[in-house]
Amino acid sequence: MIPIIDFRHYDESHAASIASLAEQVASALTSEGFMGIQNLGIDQSDIERTFKVAEWFFSQELSMKKLSSYAAAGENFGFQEVGIEHLDPTAPADIKETFTMRNLLNHDPADRRWPNDLFRETMIDFYQICLESAYRVQRVCAKALSLEPDYFVQKHQGENVSLRLLYYPADTSYSVAPSQLGAGAHTDYGMLTLLFQNGVGGLEIRDSDGRWQAAEPEADTILINTGDLMERWTNGRFRSTPHRVKSKVGHNARFSIAMFVDPDSATPIQVLDSCLDHRKSEASPIITAGEYIQKRIEASHRRGVPAS
């Protein structure tokens, strides 16, 4: 069961409010690595508008979508068709289409891969809204880990923060291997991921016993999970939990929107003082965020290269 946490009373000037949320967030991320957040400050109308634009884009002919094609992992921007990405590099390719937008506020507005001005403006608006909301969660995490309030905020100024639109088609023309998934089993790379779902299920989370459990969409709830770099920061205290998405071929198409809140490239990831004595006797070696993120992205585009 994914814990649900209500941020309705989030108030940076009210210590008791932040302390209460910090206790709940720490419990959820320690036990599950996932949590459902309500009342985070993102209007439903903004979510619905962004989904509407995403659904418009994915409804276009493939030849039109390919005008926005992804060029390189280092940039992490653009459209990818079915069969390109292997989130599990040892498994068949994912049955999904994506449009990824890294470092959105600094991306060239004249880039011809933007489908149109409405698309670009909608994504920029939603990115800014999500980033401000993610900062609230980061401040609560900082409290839970005995850090200054803006410890994480200062390390997430957008260089590796990416907004991603995802489409899992129902089209039965796709040839699906028995083990083929919409998104292969994986962990996320950075600190936090915010996930918005359109009401169609398919996401599964691996529990501590190794069993896959359905994570059905909850109304008015944003699903948030911690990634690998947060697990490294906390020396394993906050879990980076494996998850996957079942193929939707022959079922209802699924749309989702993910906001990957990953640290700026030069950020060194080393165990926090408050986590030095938790679980692991030897901490993971220090690595920069950019080095780790690029390694993971590149592995997801090369079949047979295990992520690590």
C-alpha positions as CSV (number, residue, x, y, z in Angstrom):
1,M,0.0,0.0,0.0
2,I,1.5,3.3,-1.1
3,P,1.1,5.9,1.8
4,I,-1.0,9.0,1.0
5,I,0.3,12.3,2.4
6,D,-1.7,15.5,2.5
7,F,0.3,18.7,2.0
8,R,-2.7,20.9,2.6
9,H,-1.1,22.4,5.7
10,Y,2.4,22.9,4.2
11,D,3.7,26.1,5.7
12,E,7.4,27.0,5.7
13,S,6.9,29.5,8.5
14,H,5.2,26.9,10.7
15,A,7.8,24.5,12.2
16,A,5.3,21.9,13.5
17,S,3.7,21.6,10.0
18,I,7.0,20.9,8.3
19,A,8.1,18.5,11.1
20,S,4.8,16.5,10.8
21,L,5.2,16.2,7.0
22,A,8.9,15.3,7.3
23,E,8.0,12.4,9.6
24,Q,5.4,11.1,7.2
25,V,7.6,11.5,4.1
26,A,10.6,9.8,5.8
27,S,8.4,6.9,6.8
28,A,7.0,6.5,3.2
29,L,10.4,6.8,1.5
30,T,12.1,4.4,3.9
31,S,9.4,1.7,3.7
32,E,8.2,2.0,0.1
33,G,10.2,4.5,-1.9
34,F,6.9,5.8,-3.2
35,M,4.2,8.1,-1.8
36,G,1.0,9.7,-3.0
37,I,0.8,13.4,-2.4
38,Q,-2.4,15.4,-2.3
39,N,-2.8,19.2,-2.3
40,L,0.8,19.9,-3.4
41,G,-0.3,23.2,-5.1
42,I,-0.8,22.0,-8.7
43,D,-4.2,22.8,-10.1
44,Q,-6.1,20.0,-11.8
45,S,-6.8,22.4,-14.7
46,D,-3.1,22.7,-15.3
47,I,-2.7,18.9,-15.3
48,E,-5.7,18.4,-17.6
49,R,-4.4,21.1,-20.1
50,T,-1.0,19.5,-20.3
51,F,-2.5,16.0,-20.8
52,K,-4.7,17.5,-23.6
53,V,-1.7,18.8,-25.5
54,A,0.2,15.6,-24.9
55,E,-2.6,13.5,-26.3
56,W,-2.8,15.8,-29.3
57,F,0.9,15.4,-30.0
58,F,0.8,11.6,-29.8
59,S,-2.3,11.4,-32.1
60,Q,-0.3,12.9,-35.0
61,E,1.1,10.7,-37.8
62,L,4.4,9.1,-37.0
63,S,6.1,11.1,-39.8
64,M,5.1,14.3,-38.1
65,K,6.2,13.2,-34.7
66,K,9.6,12.2,-36.0
67,L,10.2,15.8,-37.0
68,S,10.7,16.3,-33.2
69,S,13.1,13.3,-32.9
70,Y,15.5,12.9,-30.0
71,A,19.1,13.4,-31.0
72,A,21.4,12.3,-28.2
73,A,21.4,11.2,-24.5
74,G,23.6,14.2,-23.6
75,E,20.8,16.6,-24.6
76,N,17.9,14.4,-23.6
77,F,15.3,16.3,-25.6
78,G,12.7,15.2,-28.2
79,F,10.4,12.4,-29.4
80,Q,11.2,8.7,-29.3
81,E,9.0,6.1,-31.1
82,V,8.1,2.6,-29.9
83,G,11.1,0.3,-29.8
84,I,13.8,2.9,-29.2
85,E,14.3,2.8,-25.4
86,H,15.1,-0.1,-23.2
87,L,14.6,1.0,-19.6
88,D,15.6,-2.5,-18.7
89,P,18.6,-2.9,-21.1
90,T,18.5,-6.7,-20.8
91,A,14.9,-6.9,-22.0
92,P,13.0,-6.3,-25.2
93,A,12.4,-2.7,-26.1
94,D,9.7,-0.7,-24.4
95,I,6.3,-0.4,-26.1
96,K,5.9,3.4,-25.6
97,E,6.3,6.7,-27.2
98,T,7.9,9.6,-25.3
99,F,8.6,13.3,-25.7
100,T,11.4,14.3,-23.2
101,M,12.3,17.9,-22.4
102,R,15.4,18.4,-20.3
103,N,16.4,21.9,-18.9
104,L,13.3,23.3,-20.4
105,L,13.6,26.9,-19.3
106,N,17.0,27.2,-21.1
107,H,16.1,25.2,-24.2
108,D,16.2,27.2,-27.5
109,P,12.7,28.4,-28.3
110,A,13.7,28.4,-32.0
111,D,14.5,24.6,-32.0
112,R,12.5,23.2,-34.8
113,R,11.6,20.1,-32.8
114,W,9.0,22.1,-30.8
115,P,5.8,21.0,-32.5
116,N,4.3,24.5,-32.2
117,D,4.2,27.5,-29.9
118,L,1.2,26.2,-27.9
119,F,3.0,23.0,-27.1
120,R,6.1,24.8,-26.0
121,E,4.3,27.4,-23.9
122,T,2.1,24.7,-22.2
123,M,5.1,22.6,-21.3
124,I,7.1,25.5,-20.0
125,D,4.2,26.6,-17.8
126,F,3.7,23.1,-16.4
127,Y,7.4,22.6,-15.8
128,Q,7.6,25.7,-13.7
129,I,4.6,24.8,-11.7
130,C,5.9,21.3,-11.0
131,L,9.4,22.5,-10.1
132,E,8.0,24.9,-7.5
133,S,5.9,22.1,-6.1
134,A,8.9,19.7,-6.1
135,Y,10.8,22.3,-4.1
136,R,8.2,22.0,-1.3
137,V,8.8,18.2,-1.2
138,Q,12.6,18.8,-1.2
139,R,12.3,21.2,1.8
140,V,10.4,18.5,3.7
141,C,13.0,15.9,2.8
142,A,15.7,18.3,4.0
143,K,13.9,18.6,7.4
144,A,13.6,14.8,7.6
145,L,17.4,14.5,7.0
146,S,18.5,17.3,9.4
147,L,19.6,19.6,6.6
148,E,19.1,23.3,5.9
149,P,15.7,23.9,4.2
150,D,17.2,24.7,0.8
151,Y,19.9,22.1,0.8
152,F,18.3,20.2,-2.1
153,V,16.7,23.1,-3.8
154,Q,20.1,24.7,-4.4
155,K,21.3,21.6,-6.2
156,H,18.3,21.3,-8.5
157,Q,18.2,24.5,-10.5
158,G,17.0,22.8,-13.7
159,E,20.0,21.6,-15.6
160,N,18.9,18.0,-15.3
161,V,15.3,18.5,-14.4
162,S,13.2,16.9,-17.2
163,L,9.5,16.9,-18.1
164,R,8.5,13.7,-20.0
165,L,5.3,12.9,-21.8
166,L,4.6,9.2,-22.2
167,Y,2.1,7.3,-24.4
168,Y,1.6,3.5,-24.1
169,P,-0.4,2.5,-27.2
170,A,-3.3,0.1,-27.4
171,D,-2.7,-0.6,-31.1
172,T,-2.7,-4.3,-31.8
173,S,-0.5,-3.9,-34.8
174,Y,2.5,-4.0,-32.5
175,S,4.2,-7.4,-32.2
176,V,4.6,-8.0,-28.5
177,A,6.9,-10.6,-27.1
178,P,5.6,-12.5,-24.0
179,S,8.0,-10.6,-21.7
180,Q,7.7,-7.2,-23.4
181,L,6.5,-4.3,-21.3
182,G,5.3,-0.8,-21.8
183,A,8.3,0.3,-19.7
184,G,10.9,-2.3,-18.6
185,A,11.7,-2.8,-14.9
186,H,14.0,0.0,-13.7
187,T,14.7,2.5,-11.0
188,D,14.7,6.3,-11.6
189,Y,18.1,8.0,-11.8
190,G,17.9,11.2,-9.7
191,M,16.4,12.6,-6.5
192,L,12.6,12.7,-7.0
193,T,10.1,11.9,-9.7
194,L,6.6,13.4,-9.9
195,L,4.1,11.2,-11.9
196,F,0.8,12.2,-13.2
197,Q,-1.5,9.5,-14.5
198,N,-4.6,9.7,-16.7
199,G,-6.7,7.2,-14.9
200,V,-5.5,4.1,-16.8
201,G,-3.5,1.7,-14.7
202,G,-0.5,-0.4,-15.7
203,L,2.2,0.8,-13.3
204,E,3.6,-1.9,-11.0
205,I,6.0,-1.5,-8.1
206,R,8.3,-4.2,-6.7
207,D,7.8,-4.7,-3.0
208,S,10.4,-5.6,-0.5
209,D,9.6,-9.3,-1.0
210,G,10.3,-9.0,-4.7
211,R,6.6,-9.2,-5.8
212,W,5.1,-6.8,-8.4
213,Q,2.2,-4.9,-7.0
214,A,-0.2,-2.7,-9.0
215,A,-0.1,1.0,-8.3
216,E,-3.5,2.1,-9.5
217,P,-4.1,5.8,-10.1
218,E,-5.7,7.7,-7.2
219,A,-7.9,10.7,-7.9
220,D,-6.3,14.1,-7.2
221,T,-3.0,12.4,-6.1
222,I,0.5,12.9,-7.5
223,L,2.7,9.8,-7.2
224,I,6.2,10.6,-6.0
225,N,9.2,8.3,-5.8
226,T,12.8,8.6,-4.9
227,G,15.6,7.7,-7.3
228,D,19.1,6.3,-7.2
229,L,20.9,9.5,-6.3
230,M,18.6,10.1,-3.3
231,E,19.2,6.5,-2.2
232,R,23.0,7.2,-2.4
233,W,22.6,10.5,-0.5
234,T,20.8,8.7,2.3
235,N,23.0,5.6,2.2
236,G,20.0,3.4,1.4
237,R,17.6,4.9,3.9
238,F,15.3,6.3,1.3
239,R,14.7,3.5,-1.3
240,S,15.0,3.7,-5.0
241,T,12.3,1.2,-5.8
242,P,12.1,-0.8,-9.1
243,H,9.0,-0.3,-11.1
244,R,7.6,-1.0,-14.5
245,V,4.6,-0.5,-16.8
246,K,2.6,-3.3,-18.3
247,S,2.1,-3.3,-22.1
248,K,-1.2,-1.7,-23.0
249,V,-1.4,-3.3,-26.4
250,G,-4.9,-4.7,-26.8
251,H,-6.2,-2.8,-23.8
252,N,-6.8,0.9,-23.0
253,A,-4.0,3.3,-24.1
254,R,-2.2,5.0,-21.2
255,F,-0.9,8.5,-21.0
256,S,1.3,9.8,-18.2
257,I,3.5,12.8,-17.4
258,A,6.7,12.5,-15.4
259,M,8.8,15.2,-13.9
260,F,12.3,14.0,-13.1
261,V,13.8,16.2,-10.5
262,D,17.5,15.4,-10.9
263,P,20.5,17.3,-9.5
264,D,22.6,19.7,-11.5
265,S,25.5,17.9,-13.2
266,A,28.4,19.1,-11.0
267,T,26.7,18.1,-7.8
268,P,28.8,15.5,-5.9
269,I,26.7,12.7,-4.4
270,Q,28.1,11.6,-1.1
271,V,26.4,10.2,1.9
272,L,24.8,12.8,4.2
273,D,26.1,13.1,7.7
274,S,22.7,12.2,9.2
275,C,22.8,8.9,7.2
276,L,26.3,7.7,7.8
277,D,25.3,5.1,10.4
278,H,22.2,3.8,8.6
279,R,22.2,0.2,7.3
280,K,25.4,0.2,5.1
281,S,28.8,0.0,6.8
282,E,30.5,1.3,3.6
283,A,29.0,4.1,1.6
284,S,28.8,4.2,-2.2
285,P,31.8,6.0,-3.8
286,I,31.3,9.7,-4.5
287,I,30.0,10.4,-8.0
288,T,28.8,13.5,-9.7
289,A,25.1,13.7,-10.6
290,G,25.8,14.4,-14.3
291,E,28.2,11.4,-14.6
292,Y,25.7,9.0,-13.2
293,I,22.6,10.3,-15.0
294,Q,24.4,10.2,-18.4
295,K,25.6,6.7,-17.8
296,R,22.0,5.5,-17.1
297,I,20.5,7.3,-20.1
298,E,23.1,5.9,-22.4
299,A,22.6,2.4,-21.1
300,S,18.8,2.6,-21.7
301,H,19.6,3.2,-25.4
302,R,22.0,0.3,-25.9
303,R,20.5,-3.2,-25.8
304,G,22.3,-5.6,-23.4
305,V,24.1,-2.9,-21.3
306,P,22.9,-3.4,-17.7
307,A,22.3,-0.3,-15.7
308,S,24.3,0.1,-12.6
